[in-house]
Structures are given as structure tokens and as C-alpha cells.
Amino acid sequence: MGVLKDEYEEVLKDPVFGPILAIVENKLIYSGKIIHCFICKQLKVSKLHELWFLFAKRSLRFSMQEFHAVTGLKFKYEPEIDFINWKDDKGFWSLVLKQNRKINLFSVRDELLKECKEWTYVDRVRVVYMCIIHGFIMAKDWKVSIFQEYIRLVMDFEKLRMYPWGLCAYDELLASIFRAREDLHLKNSYMLDGFSYAFQIWIMEAVPDIGTMVGKKIKKNITKVRCRNWKRSGNVSYQDISSLESHFDKLFPFISHTGNNDVVDNVDFIREDEKKDERVGQEDVEVEDVTEEPSVVVEEPAVVAEEPVVVVKRGKRKLIDPGVESRKKQLLCQWAAEHNSGVSGDLKTFIEGLFTSSFNSLKELVQKDCWGQNRSRRN
């Protein structure tokens, strides 16, 4: 019997976190190529809390609505629920909170797995929750201490399920994408915090032809919690994605839990400080319309390290270079090689020790670095 096998199975049945773990159970491949390709297609808009991308001369939106359709995670904060106070049950995690002890995923692997046999069953379930939340949904680095807030939340499973994990993971992901995009031409690799698997699955849903390249839908017409409806199919190359822009079946600029192309009027998705930008609020935005506005720019990465970044701006054309596209594709393929989520090789040992039997479906993903700190490499 593997360490924490029963405890993992318990979390797998959780109505909030179980569907997220379906990604692991269904062996869906994490594709750094897909994620990196779309980050390179990001539109520069005035929106603060949503992203827009250009694919086949059409703009596609990634917002809280799309994130919710993929994950089903809550966005609404419940002010009447006390998420701060917790009940001391005299167990291990109560002691951690009282002592303000710092614990990260390294200490879980190296210390706590050896100690947990002496814990109560509930405390062992709690460590599974925290590994999934801290290492998968929020995708924090192994060296980063698990937030005391998370530990307080797992002291009460009902409160844990009521917490707005969708809002937290989405904001973390957006901030990370913004940082990655700004530094795209400066670094050989970049890391994405937050639940970047949801970003990939949104791409697969918004561009169904990309979805069928890397995955296979389990059931048709699933519109809610779409992350549970994909299973592994195959790998995808940058050339595969690029070729789709000239011949694709259909695109969905908006997706929601009610269906494709639906825009849901839900107060849970409204942010008071959000800005309006009518230019990208249409289903079909031609690339000419985008480039006419100086504040809406389709930025691209540097073609090669020694050359300046070439971006599309109003009244300007790309420099003519017969070999530029082939060099760019070759470079992007190297950048987005399937090292994917970017945690260390020690992860395989950790996961096998943590959930030996339960995480058999994760082993191949682990070999491709698909757990923990989601990272797209460009090297």
C-alpha cells in the first residue's frame, strides 16, 4: 500500500478538488508548446483582469468566465464565512499553526512523509490537500513555504471548499503571464504560477482543432468543469499549431459553463476596477483592425537572440527576411520543448513516495515535469 493512498482517494472524491484531479487521473499531457505559443500571441489591451489573444486573425478572450468554465472553482468571496479562525484539535497541523512553523514541499517530502504515519487520519488528508493546492492549483515553487492561510483553511474542510480558489488561482496565473510576457525576450525560461493547466485547457476548448491534437474529449457537450473531460492523446509541435491558422474548423472567442460563444452576465465575474476596451469586445476582430490602434499591439518574441524584437505596430511592417519564419519556428520549438511544468527531477521520487499507487497515472507526466511549478522552457 502506498503512503497516503487512502487519503488521496478521499480527496479524489471531493466535489471541488476531485474534478481538478481528473486531469491527473485522465493523464492529460501538459503542453508547454501550446502555452508558449499563445503567450506569444497576446494582445496588448487595457483590460486589467482578462487576457486577449490573436489566433487566425481572430481575438479570443481568457477571463474569469473562461477559467470558471474550465475549473468550476469559486470566484465569489463569502464575507459571512470566517476563514481566519480555526479550531485547535491538538494535532500536527494545529501545532504548526501555533508555532508559526514554516513548511514547504521539500520538507513534506524529506520529513513529513516519514512522520505522517503517527498522525491522525484527518491530518494526513490535510497534507494531501495542501500539496494539491500549493503545488498544483497555485503552483508555488517547492522552496516557498505553504501559506499559513492555506493551513488554517484545511483545518475545516467545509470552509476549504467555500474558499474562492478560482479567484486566487486566476489572479496568480494572470500576474504570472503578464510577467512572463514582459520578460519574454530577456530570459531563457519562464515560470507560471497559478493553475496554468486551466489556461491550456481553455486553448483546447477555444480552438477545438488544437484540443484534438493534444487530447481527446471523454464526453460530448460538456460545458461545466471542462478540465475533467479531457484525456491524453498526443504531443503537438509549434508547426502543428501554426498550420492551423490557415485552415481550422471553428473558433470560440468566448466559452462559459452554459456553452460556447456565451457571455455570462454574472456579478461574481465583475471587478470594480476593470477597464473597458470595446475594440476587443467583438467576436471577430480582424488583424487589420487591431493594428490600426497604436495601443493594441500584437507582440512577438525576438526572432533570434542577437536580433531585436520585431513587433506589429500601426503603420509599420515586419522587416523582410526570407529565413525569419523558419528560424522563429525552430527557436520556439526549442523554447517550448516538453520540459513543461519545470519542477526538479526529484519530483518523481517525491510523488512516488507520496502517493505511490494513487499517482501511477501521474508518472509519465512527472517525467515531463507536469506537477508543481508550471514552467514553459525556452532552451
Secondary structure, 3 states (H helix, E strand, C coil): CCCCHHHHHHHHCCCCCHHHHHHHHCCCCCCHHHHHHHHCCEECCCCCCCEEEEECCEEEEECHHHHHHHHCCCCCCCCCCCCCCCCCCCCHHHHHHHHCCCCCHHHHHHHHHHHHHHCCHHHHHHHHHHHHHHHHHCCCCCCCCCCHHHHHHHCCHHHHHHCCHHHHHHHHHHHHHHHHHHCCCCCCEEEECCCHHHHHHHHHHHCHHHHHHHEEECCCCCCCCHHHHEEECCCCCHHHHHHHCCCCCCCCCCEECCEECCCCCCHHHCCCCCCCCHHHCCCCCCHHHHHHCCCCCECCCCCCCCCCCCCECCCCCCCCCCCHHHHHHHHHHHHCCCCCCCCCCHHHHHHHHHHCCCCHHHHHHHHCCCCCCEEEECC
